[in-house]
Amino acid sequence: MKFVLSLFAAIFGWLSMMAQTNTYSISFENAVHHEASVKATFPNLKMDTISFRMSRTSPGRYALHEFAKNVYGFKAFDSKGRELAVHRPNPYEWQISGHDGLVQVKYTLFANRGDGTYAQIDETHAHLNIPATFMYAPSLSDRKIEVTFNVREDLNWKVATQLPLVSGTTYTAPNLYYFMDSPTEISDFTLKSFQVDGQTIQLALHHNGTENEADTYFEKVKKVVLAEKDVFDGLPSFDYGTYTFLACYIPNASGDGMEHRNSTILTSTRSLANGGMERNIGTVSHEFFHAWNVERIRPKSLEPFDFEAADMSGALWFAEGFTSYYTNLILCRAGLISPKEYVEGITGTFNYVWNSPARQFFNPVEMSYQAPFVDAATSVDPVNRENTFISYYSYGSVLGLALDLSLRENGLTLDDFMKSVWNKYGKPEIPYTIANLHDALNEFAGKTFGDDFFNNFIHNSAMPDYVSLFNTVGVQVQQPKTEPYFGAYTSMSPDNSGYKILRNPIIGSPAYLAGLDNGDVILNINGISFSEDQDFIDYLRQFNIGDSLKVTYARYGVQKMTSLTLSANPDYTINLMEDGEQIPSNSMLQQRKSWLKHD
């Protein structure tokens, strides 16, 4: 009798659970025209009116993307197949009333951008970012979800996703958030995997290359995974024991990388045979580091993630920026680039941050606040971003570099600080505030050190003494001051009439002080015309720093003239000391070896 009662209870529990499960199915009969057919069923509804939405945001992004614009042919039915009335209170929402406790919706989705934010459907693949694909009911966000991907067997499609498998091509998610955070690649991909500490790391690679190329690339992926594991002394505990790289390197993709809890999207038009073997691996490094830093070491300002409004965080200099610092450092430690390549590769990011006038307007926290306007956000009105914004990726990266080298002067390392933050906030998954990070650095390196770093470089816009810091690891930073500097980005105009200024001139630069502006066409300087296809920088080399020049230009079709004084290029060069005229000391070389973990 006890067995029968237990069996009855189990069956009743299973039926009750199924009654609380929302189900989706998606099919791709018209993939050639980038369409998918989506159906979803929501049972056991207690409310008279239920609201369905398309998300306006996507996990890992910070701007609005308005996925509802690609949905059409929406209809709703009750359990008997009776069509229900639909009310649209706003562009993102469909309200259904008059149902009998169950609502089935169906619609057509158009999707043709293959990256980490959107979805792409064609006869090469169904590349699905879930918020861009599936409608949801906010009031049912705690319910379990099952989704069936009706794959195109004629195209040999398979499914790769972090969602756990139910059977066949049906997968499940414990709730709405996990579902929305689970991108899915459906294609004829190659699957590679290896085991690390009892967990599976796998690469689902959709590309047009060879199996040998896939094997070679996967070896690089392995090296990145192990080098990043060393930073934190272990992998995160991935849900369901698996982490999946969803790599899509095909001509119709759009370059991107987007982290998720147990997977990441990697997209590029570069094939492995055409530069991707070396150039795509940096995205692997960046996105996998996010498995710790941002997915589990998570800013409180991003919790809970809002699918209806832009998510703003002041911590992106740490979440994205420090991750960017480790991106190429990991490639060096993994032996995928040389110390020389790594150090010289810092130069572009360093000059961008160091020379930007934007630091007079915003500190790193405030730069992070700009994410909803810049993170793949679109607008049609011109902005002055050249002068007012520094990417929190870059800003945080050079500050992470400075913090690492500063800690090393005190016998500490950024690796160990990241481990301490991981153990305090990441492993137990306690969202942090910026004040928490400040306190954590004070505890790790001392109050004087921590206060100095946060008060000067995070809450204000001062810059560390990079010359001294680089010197400790045998790296030379120089500002040659031999190249004339104009201060505006130009390109030969379409009619070859001159050089058109393509961006806002930099505040304080010669072009800015001379009153030149975006859109002006430089016709000649000192009466000297331009040769066809001549590079503008090469043209400037006939003049000297400090020369006062007469610039003839056209604005709105009207010819004008101004005076401009050339200054020295403010950019720095960054090199290993031994590649210049200095010889690094043994202590410098030891510090460098410890930093780069490279013989």
Solvent accessible surface area in square Angstrom, and as a share of the most:
residue,aa,sasa,rsa
1,M,171,0.76
2,K,165,0.70
3,F,149,0.62
4,V,87,0.50
5,L,101,0.50
6,S,63,0.41
7,L,87,0.43
8,F,134,0.56
9,A,61,0.47
10,A,64,0.49
11,I,86,0.44
12,F,130,0.54
13,G,35,0.34
14,W,137,0.48
15,L,95,0.47
16,S,52,0.34
17,M,82,0.37
18,M,62,0.28
19,A,41,0.32
20,Q,71,0.31
21,T,3,0.02
22,N,5,0.03
23,T,50,0.29
24,Y,8,0.03
25,S,32,0.21
26,I,0,0.00
27,S,18,0.12
28,F,2,0.01
29,E,127,0.57
30,N,53,0.27
31,A,0,0.00
32,V,83,0.47
33,H,115,0.51
34,H,45,0.20
35,E,42,0.19
36,A,2,0.01
37,S,53,0.34
38,V,1,0.01
39,K,101,0.43
40,A,1,0.01
41,T,30,0.17
42,F,1,0.00
43,P,23,0.14
44,N,47,0.24
45,L,13,0.07
46,K,166,0.70
47,M,60,0.27
48,D,123,0.64
49,T,66,0.39
50,I,1,0.01
51,S,28,0.18
52,F,0,0.00
53,R,23,0.08
54,M,0,0.00
55,S,0,0.00
56,R,40,0.15
57,T,1,0.00
58,S,0,0.00
59,P,3,0.02
60,G,13,0.13
61,R,26,0.09
62,Y,4,0.01
63,A,0,0.00
64,L,64,0.32
65,H,8,0.04
66,E,54,0.24
67,F,4,0.02
68,A,13,0.10
69,K,128,0.54
70,N,44,0.23
71,V,17,0.10
72,Y,98,0.37
73,G,54,0.51
74,F,31,0.13
75,K,86,0.36
76,A,0,0.00
77,F,34,0.14
78,D,7,0.03
79,S,67,0.43
80,K,168,0.71
81,G,50,0.48
82,R,135,0.49
83,E,97,0.44
84,L,10,0.05
85,A,80,0.62
86,V,59,0.34
87,H,110,0.49
88,R,110,0.40
89,P,58,0.37
90,N,49,0.25
91,P,86,0.54
92,Y,43,0.16
93,E,18,0.08
94,W,9,0.03
95,Q,50,0.22
96,I,0,0.00
97,S,51,0.33
98,G,49,0.47
99,H,32,0.14
100,D,64,0.33
101,G,20,0.20
102,L,45,0.22
103,V,0,0.00
104,Q,62,0.27
105,V,0,0.00
106,K,73,0.31
107,Y,6,0.02
108,T,31,0.18
109,L,1,0.00
110,F,74,0.31
111,A,4,0.03
112,N,71,0.36
113,R,115,0.42
114,G,0,0.00
115,D,6,0.03
116,G,0,0.00
117,T,1,0.00
118,Y,43,0.17
119,A,4,0.03
120,Q,6,0.03
121,I,0,0.00
122,D,17,0.09
123,E,80,0.36
124,T,61,0.36
125,H,0,0.00
126,A,0,0.00
127,H,1,0.01
128,L,0,0.00
129,N,2,0.01
130,I,0,0.00
131,P,0,0.00
132,A,8,0.06
133,T,0,0.00
134,F,0,0.00
135,M,0,0.00
136,Y,6,0.02
137,A,5,0.04
138,P,45,0.28
139,S,78,0.50
140,L,18,0.09
141,S,43,0.27
142,D,130,0.67
143,R,25,0.09
144,K,54,0.23
145,I,4,0.02
146,E,27,0.12
147,V,0,0.00
148,T,39,0.23
149,F,0,0.00
150,N,65,0.33
151,V,30,0.17
152,R,43,0.16
153,E,149,0.67
154,D,106,0.55
155,L,51,0.25
156,N,89,0.45
157,W,13,0.05
158,K,81,0.34
159,V,22,0.13
160,A,7,0.05
161,T,14,0.08
162,Q,14,0.06
163,L,5,0.03
164,P,28,0.18
165,L,106,0.53
166,V,71,0.41
167,S,68,0.44
168,G,66,0.63
169,T,44,0.26
170,T,27,0.16
171,Y,23,0.09
172,T,23,0.13
173,A,1,0.01
174,P,64,0.40
175,N,53,0.27
176,L,13,0.07
177,Y,81,0.31
178,Y,17,0.07
179,F,1,0.00
180,M,0,0.00
181,D,3,0.02
182,S,0,0.00
183,P,0,0.00
184,T,0,0.00
185,E,1,0.00
186,I,0,0.00
187,S,0,0.00
188,D,75,0.39
189,F,14,0.06
190,T,33,0.19
191,L,95,0.47
192,K,32,0.14
193,S,61,0.39
194,F,33,0.14
195,Q,118,0.52
196,V,8,0.05
197,D,103,0.54
198,G,73,0.70
199,Q,25,0.11
200,T,29,0.17
201,I,0,0.00
202,Q,34,0.15
203,L,0,0.00
204,A,0,0.00
205,L,1,0.00
206,H,13,0.06
207,H,26,0.11
208,N,113,0.58
209,G,34,0.33
210,T,76,0.44
211,E,95,0.43
212,N,110,0.56
213,E,33,0.15
214,A,0,0.00
215,D,64,0.33
216,T,61,0.36
217,Y,0,0.00
218,F,10,0.04
219,E,86,0.38
220,K,39,0.17
221,V,0,0.00
222,K,51,0.22
223,K,99,0.42
224,V,0,0.00
225,V,0,0.00
226,L,80,0.40
227,A,13,0.10
228,E,0,0.00
229,K,45,0.19
230,D,90,0.47
231,V,2,0.01
232,F,6,0.03
233,D,110,0.57
234,G,17,0.16
235,L,23,0.11
236,P,1,0.00
237,S,95,0.61
238,F,9,0.04
239,D,40,0.21
240,Y,124,0.47
241,G,28,0.27
242,T,39,0.23
243,Y,1,0.00
244,T,1,0.01
245,F,0,0.00
246,L,1,0.01
247,A,0,0.00
248,C,1,0.01
249,Y,4,0.01
250,I,5,0.02
251,P,100,0.63
252,N,52,0.27
253,A,7,0.05
254,S,24,0.15
255,G,60,0.57
256,D,27,0.14
257,G,14,0.14
258,M,5,0.02
259,E,8,0.03
260,H,1,0.00
261,R,52,0.19
262,N,1,0.01
263,S,0,0.00
264,T,0,0.00
265,I,2,0.01
266,L,1,0.01
267,T,6,0.03
268,S,8,0.05
269,T,77,0.45
270,R,70,0.25
271,S,38,0.25
272,L,6,0.03
273,A,81,0.63
274,N,114,0.58
275,G,28,0.27
276,G,0,0.00
277,M,23,0.10
278,E,113,0.51
279,R,153,0.56
280,N,3,0.01
281,I,5,0.03
282,G,15,0.14
283,T,42,0.25
284,V,0,0.00
285,S,0,0.00
286,H,21,0.09
287,E,9,0.04
288,F,0,0.00
289,F,1,0.00
290,H,0,0.00
291,A,1,0.01
292,W,0,0.00
293,N,0,0.00
294,V,2,0.01
295,E,22,0.10
296,R,8,0.03
297,I,0,0.00
298,R,28,0.10
299,P,1,0.01
300,K,121,0.51
301,S,61,0.39
302,L,4,0.02
303,E,74,0.33
304,P,122,0.77
305,F,15,0.06
306,D,59,0.31
307,F,20,0.08
308,E,68,0.30
309,A,42,0.33
310,A,40,0.31
311,D,10,0.05
312,M,104,0.46
313,S,1,0.01
314,G,6,0.06
315,A,4,0.03
316,L,0,0.00
317,W,2,0.01
318,F,3,0.01
319,A,0,0.00
320,E,3,0.01
321,G,0,0.00
322,F,2,0.01
323,T,0,0.00
324,S,25,0.16
325,Y,8,0.03
326,Y,0,0.00
327,T,19,0.11
328,N,65,0.34
329,L,0,0.00
330,I,0,0.00
331,L,9,0.04
332,C,0,0.00
333,R,31,0.11
334,A,17,0.13
335,G,48,0.47
336,L,37,0.18
337,I,41,0.21
338,S,42,0.27
339,P,26,0.16
340,K,91,0.39
341,E,101,0.45
342,Y,9,0.04
343,V,0,0.00
344,E,59,0.26
345,G,47,0.45
346,I,19,0.10
347,T,30,0.17
348,G,52,0.50
349,T,48,0.28
350,F,4,0.02
351,N,15,0.08
352,Y,92,0.35
353,V,1,0.00
354,W,74,0.26
355,N,45,0.23
356,S,14,0.09
357,P,18,0.12
358,A,0,0.00
359,R,53,0.19
360,Q,119,0.53
361,F,92,0.38
362,F,61,0.25
363,N,21,0.11
364,P,1,0.00
365,V,14,0.08
366,E,62,0.28
367,M,0,0.00
368,S,0,0.00
369,Y,81,0.31
370,Q,39,0.17
371,A,0,0.00
372,P,24,0.15
373,F,129,0.54
374,V,35,0.20
375,D,10,0.05
376,A,49,0.38
377,A,32,0.25
378,T,131,0.76
379,S,81,0.53
380,V,157,0.90
381,D,89,0.46
382,P,129,0.81
383,V,70,0.40
384,N,65,0.33
385,R,85,0.31
386,E,57,0.26
387,N,2,0.01
388,T,37,0.22
389,F,24,0.10
390,I,0,0.00
391,S,26,0.17
392,Y,3,0.01
393,Y,70,0.27
394,S,20,0.13
395,Y,0,0.00
396,G,0,0.00
397,S,17,0.11
398,V,4,0.02
399,L,0,0.00
400,G,0,0.00
401,L,4,0.02
402,A,2,0.01
403,L,2,0.01
404,D,0,0.00
405,L,1,0.00
406,S,24,0.15
407,L,0,0.00
408,R,12,0.04
409,E,96,0.43
410,N,93,0.48
411,G,70,0.67
412,L,52,0.26
413,T,30,0.17
414,L,0,0.00
415,D,9,0.05
416,D,61,0.32
417,F,4,0.02
418,M,0,0.00
419,K,38,0.16
420,S,40,0.26
421,V,0,0.00
422,W,9,0.03
423,N,83,0.42
424,K,100,0.42
425,Y,18,0.07
426,G,0,0.00
427,K,130,0.55
428,P,68,0.43
429,E,80,0.36
430,I,89,0.45
431,P,49,0.31
432,Y,1,0.00
433,T,53,0.31
434,I,33,0.17
435,A,65,0.50
436,N,41,0.21
437,L,1,0.01
438,H,30,0.13
439,D,83,0.43
440,A,9,0.07
441,L,1,0.00
442,N,28,0.14
443,E,135,0.61
444,F,49,0.20
445,A,24,0.19
446,G,32,0.31
447,K,141,0.60
448,T,119,0.69
449,F,42,0.18
450,G,0,0.00
451,D,30,0.16
452,D,72,0.37
453,F,9,0.04
454,F,5,0.02
455,N,71,0.37
456,N,55,0.28
457,F,28,0.12
458,I,0,0.00
459,H,80,0.36
460,N,87,0.44
461,S,27,0.17
462,A,45,0.35
463,M,33,0.15
464,P,9,0.06
465,D,87,0.45
466,Y,4,0.01
467,V,84,0.48
468,S,56,0.36
469,L,11,0.06
470,F,0,0.00
471,N,59,0.30
472,T,31,0.18
473,V,0,0.00
474,G,0,0.00
475,V,2,0.01
476,Q,22,0.10
477,V,16,0.09
478,Q,92,0.41
479,Q,55,0.25
480,P,69,0.43
481,K,119,0.50
482,T,108,0.63
483,E,48,0.21
484,P,16,0.10
485,Y,48,0.18
486,F,8,0.03
487,G,7,0.07
488,A,20,0.16
489,Y,116,0.44
490,T,23,0.13
491,S,48,0.31
492,M,48,0.22
493,S,6,0.04
494,P,134,0.84
495,D,105,0.54
496,N,88,0.45
497,S,56,0.36
498,G,1,0.01
499,Y,8,0.03
500,K,74,0.31
501,I,0,0.00
502,L,75,0.37
503,R,119,0.44
504,N,31,0.16
505,P,4,0.03
506,I,50,0.26
507,I,51,0.26
508,G,47,0.45
509,S,4,0.03
510,P,9,0.06
511,A,0,0.00
512,Y,99,0.38
513,L,136,0.68
514,A,16,0.13
515,G,43,0.41
516,L,6,0.03
517,D,69,0.36
518,N,69,0.35
519,G,34,0.32
520,D,2,0.01
521,V,25,0.14
522,I,0,0.00
523,L,41,0.20
524,N,34,0.18
525,I,0,0.00
526,N,68,0.35
527,G,63,0.61
528,I,73,0.37
529,S,83,0.53
530,F,32,0.13
531,S,67,0.43
532,E,134,0.60
533,D,127,0.66
534,Q,54,0.24
535,D,76,0.39
536,F,14,0.06
537,I,93,0.47
538,D,71,0.37
539,Y,2,0.01
540,L,4,0.02
541,R,128,0.47
542,Q,92,0.41
543,F,18,0.08
544,N,104,0.53
545,I,70,0.35
546,G,48,0.46
547,D,47,0.24
548,S,80,0.52
549,L,1,0.01
550,K,105,0.44
551,V,0,0.00
552,T,8,0.05
553,Y,14,0.05
554,A,21,0.17
555,R,58,0.21
556,Y,210,0.80
557,G,76,0.73
558,V,86,0.49
559,Q,128,0.57
560,K,83,0.35
561,M,125,0.56
562,T,25,0.14
563,S,57,0.37
564,L,3,0.01
565,T,76,0.44
566,L,2,0.01
567,S,44,0.28
568,A,26,0.20
569,N,39,0.20
570,P,38,0.24
571,D,60,0.31
572,Y,36,0.14
573,T,55,0.32
574,I,2,0.01
575,N,42,0.22
576,L,13,0.07
577,M,4,0.02
578,E,81,0.36
579,D,73,0.38
580,G,39,0.38
581,E,177,0.80
582,Q,83,0.37
583,I,161,0.82
584,P,12,0.08
585,S,50,0.32
586,N,124,0.64
587,S,76,0.49
588,M,38,0.17
589,L,68,0.34
590,Q,120,0.53
591,Q,51,0.23
592,R,21,0.08
593,K,97,0.41
594,S,52,0.33
595,W,0,0.00
596,L,1,0.01
597,K,108,0.46
598,H,54,0.24
599,D,154,0.80
